[in-house]
Amino acid sequence: MTERERITGAVVLVLAAVGGWFAWQLSSSGGLTQPAGGSIFLAVFAITVLTAIGAALAALVGRGRTKVDERDHRIALRAQFVRGFLYLALAFALLGLAMMSGNALLANVIFLAILGIEIVSGLVMLALYRMSA
């Protein structure tokens, strides 16, 4: 098991645990329509701290074992492709929801965010092409 695989496992466990806690908080406070600002901030803090601890432990457990190799890079690239597709699909779904509900501010901000992300992604890609040339 490579170091990246161990750390990824630790991160997934933290995200699942905190996500479960957050879902429980939402359901016990009345569902998705209730404000959850405090719980969101607590969840983000918990994810940050627990991920750092879990990643450190995962790295220490495997000290001296297999480091990141080419296979790790290919796996990460495939996972990032799936993640990017899901983020984009979710962003467009939220954009549609905001437009249907008449929330122009949210719709415009989501659309501009999508455009901004794609522009930055394209610029990074162009820069990487120039750096590797």
Secondary structure, 3 states (H helix, E strand, C coil): CCHHHHHHHHHHHHHHHHHHHHHHHHHHCCCCCCCCHHHHHHHHHHHHHHHHHHHHHHHHHCCCCCCCCHHHHHHHHHHHHHHHHHHHHHHHHHHHHHHHCCCHHHHHHHHHHHHHHHHHHHHHHHHHHHHHC
